[in-house]
């Protein structure tokens, strides 16, 4: 965390694993409260920003595969770190395997990515 804050002070930004930058104009502020908020953003952005990048990349790959395979299932919603699909039941096994693979491989990391999949008539039931 200290290294990340120091990097932000020196460069004025932090990056996600994919290289997306968040500029932190207040990282050198004389006001401790304002500077503290920027420091918290400096620490949070590489983690939360990378998670956001990861799900967006997965969404692109999943959408392309659904179209390429001419599947009837539709990706309809993102809720934080979850994706919601209108699943055509005959495609359930294929879609579940596709989604799991694309979410696990959206960004190559040294740690395993765990993907949980639920199925139900609605979002609540799928949990």
C-alpha positions as CSV (number, residue, x, y, z in Angstrom):
1,X,0.0,0.0,0.0
2,X,2.9,2.3,0.8
3,X,4.5,1.7,-2.5
4,X,1.2,2.4,-4.4
5,X,0.7,5.7,-2.6
6,X,4.3,6.7,-3.3
7,X,3.9,5.8,-6.9
8,X,0.8,7.9,-7.1
9,X,2.6,10.9,-5.4
10,X,5.5,10.6,-7.9
11,X,3.4,10.1,-11.1
12,X,0.0,11.6,-10.2
13,X,-1.9,8.4,-11.2
14,X,-2.3,4.7,-10.5
15,X,-3.0,1.9,-13.0
16,X,-5.0,-1.2,-13.3
17,X,-3.3,-4.4,-14.4
18,X,-4.6,-3.7,-18.0
19,X,-2.9,-0.3,-17.9
20,X,-6.0,1.9,-17.4
21,X,-5.0,5.0,-15.4
22,X,-6.8,6.9,-12.7
23,X,-5.4,10.3,-12.2
24,X,-5.4,11.6,-8.7
25,X,-5.1,15.4,-8.7
26,X,-5.3,15.6,-4.9
27,X,-2.6,13.1,-4.1
28,X,-0.2,16.0,-3.1
29,X,-2.8,18.2,-1.5
30,X,-1.8,20.1,1.6
31,X,-5.2,19.4,3.1
32,X,-4.8,16.1,4.9
33,X,-8.5,15.1,4.5
34,X,-8.4,15.7,0.7
35,X,-5.1,13.9,0.4
36,X,-6.3,11.0,2.5
37,X,-9.2,10.5,0.1
38,X,-6.9,10.5,-2.8
39,X,-4.6,8.0,-1.1
40,X,-7.6,5.6,-0.4
41,X,-8.4,5.9,-4.1
42,X,-4.8,5.1,-5.0
43,X,-5.0,1.9,-3.0
44,X,-8.5,0.9,-4.2
45,X,-8.2,1.6,-7.9
46,X,-5.6,-1.1,-8.9
47,X,-7.8,-3.7,-7.2
48,X,-11.4,-2.6,-8.0
49,X,-10.4,-1.1,-11.4
50,X,-8.8,-4.4,-12.4
51,X,-11.9,-6.3,-11.3
52,X,-14.0,-3.9,-13.4
53,X,-11.6,-4.4,-16.4
54,X,-11.8,-8.1,-16.0
55,X,-15.6,-8.4,-16.0
56,X,-15.9,-6.0,-19.0
57,X,-13.4,-8.0,-21.0
58,X,-15.2,-11.2,-20.1
59,X,-18.5,-9.6,-21.2
60,X,-17.0,-8.8,-24.6
61,X,-15.7,-12.3,-25.1
62,X,-18.9,-13.9,-23.9
63,X,-21.0,-11.8,-26.2
64,X,-18.9,-12.6,-29.2
65,X,-19.0,-16.3,-28.5
66,X,-22.8,-16.3,-28.0
67,X,-23.2,-14.6,-31.4
68,X,-20.5,-16.8,-33.1
69,X,-22.2,-19.9,-31.8
70,X,-25.6,-18.6,-32.8
71,X,-26.9,-19.3,-29.3
72,X,-30.3,-18.0,-28.2
73,X,-29.1,-17.1,-24.7
74,X,-28.7,-13.4,-24.1
75,X,-26.5,-11.6,-21.6
76,X,-28.9,-9.0,-20.2
77,X,-27.3,-7.3,-17.1
78,X,-24.2,-6.7,-15.1
79,X,-24.7,-6.3,-11.3
80,X,-21.3,-5.4,-9.8
81,X,-19.2,-8.6,-10.3
82,X,-22.1,-10.6,-11.6
83,X,-23.6,-11.2,-15.0
84,X,-27.2,-12.1,-15.6
85,X,-28.4,-14.0,-18.6
86,X,-31.7,-14.9,-20.2
87,X,-30.8,-18.5,-20.5
88,X,-32.2,-20.8,-23.2
89,X,-32.4,-24.0,-21.2
90,X,-31.3,-26.3,-24.0
91,X,-28.0,-24.3,-24.0
92,X,-27.4,-24.4,-20.3
93,X,-24.4,-26.7,-20.2
94,X,-22.6,-25.0,-23.1
95,X,-23.3,-21.5,-21.8
96,X,-22.2,-22.3,-18.3
97,X,-18.9,-23.7,-19.5
98,X,-18.5,-20.7,-21.9
99,X,-19.2,-18.1,-19.1
100,X,-16.9,-19.8,-16.6
101,X,-14.0,-20.1,-19.1
102,X,-14.3,-16.5,-20.3
103,X,-14.6,-15.1,-16.8
104,X,-11.6,-17.1,-15.6
105,X,-9.4,-16.2,-18.5
106,X,-10.4,-12.5,-19.1
107,X,-7.1,-11.4,-17.5
108,X,-4.2,-13.8,-16.8
109,X,-3.3,-13.7,-13.1
110,X,-1.0,-15.6,-10.9
111,X,-3.9,-16.4,-8.5
112,X,-6.9,-18.6,-9.4
113,X,-10.2,-17.0,-10.3
114,X,-13.2,-18.6,-8.7
115,X,-16.5,-18.4,-10.7
116,X,-19.8,-19.3,-9.2
117,X,-22.8,-20.0,-11.4
118,X,-26.4,-20.2,-10.3
119,X,-29.5,-20.9,-12.3
120,X,-33.0,-19.9,-11.4
121,X,-36.2,-18.4,-12.7
122,X,-35.0,-15.0,-11.5
123,X,-31.9,-13.4,-10.1
124,X,-32.9,-14.0,-6.4
125,X,-33.6,-17.7,-7.1
126,X,-30.2,-18.1,-8.9
127,X,-28.4,-17.2,-5.6
